[in-house]
Amino acid sequence: TRELLARIKTSARDYDAMQDKAVGLIKAGAKKEEFGGLLQTDLRKAQTAYTTAIGDLNEYQETMMTQAGKAAEEEASTAIRLMMILAGVAAVLTGLVGWFITRSITGPTAKIVEASNKMAEGDFAFEIAVDSKDEVGTLATAVRKIQTAVRAMTADAKLLTAAAVNGK
């Protein structure tokens, strides 16, 4: 770009000098042939060099803009690809977290339901293995208390039955 700008500056200076020479000829009352000769030769060459230098700078700038556009498109494509990958990773992580949360609730709840069903069938000889500290853990503690109370009532009923049979 510096070379192109230097060419423009040099050719503009030369073109200005030729224009000044042409104006000087007009002011001096030069003949048509002399003025026309300047227009056809030196002034035209200077003008052509100046417009060519400007055209070369334009072409260079167009090339640079095209390259910058392609680079921007590539960066946008990369950014879109990265966002899609991150969205996929986020979706997978969200699914995994949801699955773990669901399992942390449904697993202990299933154990409590199984324990309740055993107690409904009269089986109280088991331990409820739920140690969580949330609402499900509170529910498991309540079912354990029910189990302990029913075991105690069953033991008392057996004692009373045995005492009644023995006549006490």
Secondary structure as the mmCIF struct_conf table of DSSP 4:
data_model
#
loop_
_struct_conf.conf_type_id
_struct_conf.id
_struct_conf.beg_label_comp_id
_struct_conf.beg_label_asym_id
_struct_conf.beg_label_seq_id
_struct_conf.end_label_comp_id
_struct_conf.end_label_asym_id
_struct_conf.end_label_seq_id
HELX_RH_AL_P HELX_RH_AL_P1 ARG A 2 LYS A 27
TURN_TY1_P TURN_TY1_P1 ALA A 28 GLY A 29
HELX_RH_AL_P HELX_RH_AL_P2 LYS A 32 LEU A 38
HELX_RH_PI_P HELX_RH_PI_P1 LEU A 39 LEU A 43
HELX_RH_AL_P HELX_RH_AL_P3 ARG A 44 ALA A 120
TURN_TY1_P TURN_TY1_P2 GLU A 121 GLY A 122
BEND BEND1 PHE A 126 PHE A 126
BEND BEND2 LYS A 133 ASP A 134
HELX_RH_AL_P HELX_RH_AL_P4 GLU A 135 VAL A 165
TURN_TY1_P TURN_TY1_P3 ASN A 166 GLY A 167
#
